Each structure stands twice: as structure tokens, then as C-alpha cells.
């Protein structure tokens, strides 16, 4: 079963509320086995082609797409979500990891 990845691009307009969100969302992230792989600000993001949204990009790994979906739908994360929505305009996707055929 491939791992699941949550990718967020955030255009943050209220840093203080975003810090509150970070504290409120840490528990649910750990509860569902999330592992933060990337946190990159726009100054550190190298766009090679096209356009990239936001001032920060975050990538979180879960054991599966289902675990990532359970995290997002959980009561504990849904309680933190309004803080992120108040602090930033975001794009959020869940992506399946890639596994080479025959492995």
C-alpha cells in the first residue's frame, strides 16, 4: 500500500493565527501518524516552471492515503482547521505515493 502525502501551499496573511493553528494541529498530526517532511518558505522555494501558490509549502507523509484522509476528516483536525482558514489562503491535496511495479 503506498504512503499518502498531504501537500499544502499557504499564502499566509496572519502569522499570529497561523502559529495558533500550528499548535492546534500538531496533536491531530501526531495522532494519525503524520510526519512533516517539508516546510519551505517562498524565499527557499525554487520554481523551475510555471507558477507556485503561496508563501509556504508543507508536505506531510502518512502511512497511507486512508490515514491522511482520516486525519483530515477527524474531529481533532476539524477543530484546528478554522484557524488555518482564517490565517491563510491555501491549496491542500492528498496524493498517493509512487511504488515501482513489481516491488
C-alpha angles and dihedrals in degrees: 000000000000121000119254123236128200113204119192126185109194130194097197119204100164113045095181094056090043089057089052088051090051091055093043094047098046094080096052091045091056092040091062096040098257118168118197108225102170137024110169131169122217090256090060098041114097110206108201098177136009125356130309123209124230145002096273136033123200128188120192124187123214129183090251144355087257091057090051090049091048090051093051094046095044121116090234094056094040087057090057097041098082089062092057092045090051093048103042149012105242145185113207127185136170113218131186117237119244122251121189111239113260096025 
